[in-house]
């Protein structure tokens, strides 16, 4: 698509409603970023641990649901290489986020500079990942899926996320 096509798509697509998968993703993203920021900025070891216990299950459930209900449909678009690229990059970034969360969870030394460095890198990776999704992936979703499809995708995303939460907390 040309730049003109991109602008036309943005202008023609209706605003996101509260059932649109993009709205649901945005809400999760804002919450995760705030928790990650609070974790990095906290001076309290106990507070950092508590924030990580809150962040990890939320991010893992979000990631698995997003992979299944958003990335997979984007990756299956036969004539949309950019949508497939975004989905594949998102999967890789999710793996990196999972690795950082695991390192942070396994470490009992939340007071060390090393732990803080991992937390800061997690925050930076999250911010980058979210910025890319909002700028590129949301546009692809709007371009390739109708409003009813985006709402159905949102319902499936919420259901998949709910199924993931008990598994994550048990881990």
N, C-alpha and C positions, 0 to 999 in steps of 0.2 A: 504494500500500500504506500501511496505517496503521502507527503505531509498534508496536502490538501484533503486527502481522504481521511486522515487522522483527525483533522480539525472538524470536518463535516460529521464524522462519527460522534465526536464529543458534543457538538452542538445539537445534533439530532437525538441523542440518547436522553431519555428522561432522567430526572434527578433520582438518586437512590432513595428508596423508601426503607422503612425499618425492617422489612422482611428480606430485602435484597441481600444476598450473601456478602456483598462488598461492605455493607453497613455492619453486618455481624462481625466480619473480619476486622474492620476498623476499630470496633469497640474492644475486641480482644487485644488488638495491637496496642491501643492506648493504655489499657490496664497493665499489660506485660511490661511495657516501657517504663511506666511509673514505678512498678515494683522493682524492676532492675535498677533504675536510677536511685531509688531509696536505699537499695541494698549497697550500692557502690558508695553512696554518700554517708551512710550510717557510721557512726563512731562506736556503736555498741556491738560487741560480739554476739550477744544473745539476740539482738534485733536482726543482725545479718542472717543468723541461722533461721530465725522465724520467717524472714522474708524469702529466703531460699526455699523453705518448706512450702511456702505459698506459691512461689513462682514455678517451681519444677513441675508439679502436676498440671498446673494450668497450661504451661507451654507445651508439655508433651501431649496432652489431650488435644490442644489446638492444632499442633503440627500433624498428628496422625489423622485427624478429621479433615484438615485442609488438604493433605496429600491425597486422601481417598476421594473427597467430594469436590475438590477444585482442581488440583494439579492433574489428576488422572483424566478428567474430561478435557482439560486444555491440551494435554499431551496427545490425546486421540484425534485432535482436529487435523485432518489429512492435508488441508491446503493452508495451514497456518504455522509456518516454521517458527515465527517469533513467539507464538503462544506455547509451542512445544519447548522452545529454548527457556522461556521463563519458568515453566513447570520443572524442567530438569535442574535448572540453577537453584530453584527453591528447594528441591529435594536435597541437593548437596548442602545448601546452607542449613537446612534442618538437621542434617547429620552432624555438622560442625557444632551447632547449638546443643544437640544432645550430648556430644562429647564434653563440651564445656560444663554443662549441667552435671554430668556424671562426675567429673573431676572435682567440682565444687562440693557435691554431695558426699563424696568419699572422704574428703579432707575434714579433719576435726580441728584444723588450725585456722579458723576464720579470722584470727587476729594477725596473721602474717602478711607481709607485703606480697608474697607470691599469690596467696588466695585473693587478695584485693586486685592484683593484676589480672587474674583469670576472670574475676567478676567484671572488671572494666572492659576487657575484651569481649565478654558476653554482651554487655550493654552496647558496645560499638557495633558488633555484628548484628544484633537485633535491630538497631536503628537503621543500619544500612539495608538489611533484608526488608524491613517494613517500608522504608522509603521506596525501594525498587518495586515492591508489590503495589503500593498505592499509585506510583507513577506509570508502571508498565502493565502489571497483571490486571489491575482494575479496568484499564482501557481495553485489554483483550477480552475480558469477560463481557464488558458492555458491547463490544463489537460482534462477538460470536454467539451470545446467548440473549434471548428475549427476556422481557420482564418476568413472565411466568416461569421461564426456565431458571432465572436467577433466584426467584423466590423459592422454587422447589430445591434448588441447590442449597439455599440457606437452611431450609428445613432439614435436609439430609445432613448438612454440616453440623447443626445443633444436635441431631440424634446421634451422629457418629462421635461427637465430642462427649456427649453424656455417657456413651458406652465405654469410652476410654478412661474416664475419671476414676472409677473404682479400681481398675487394673493398675493405674499409675500410683494411686495412694497405697495400694497393697505392696508395691515394689519397694 
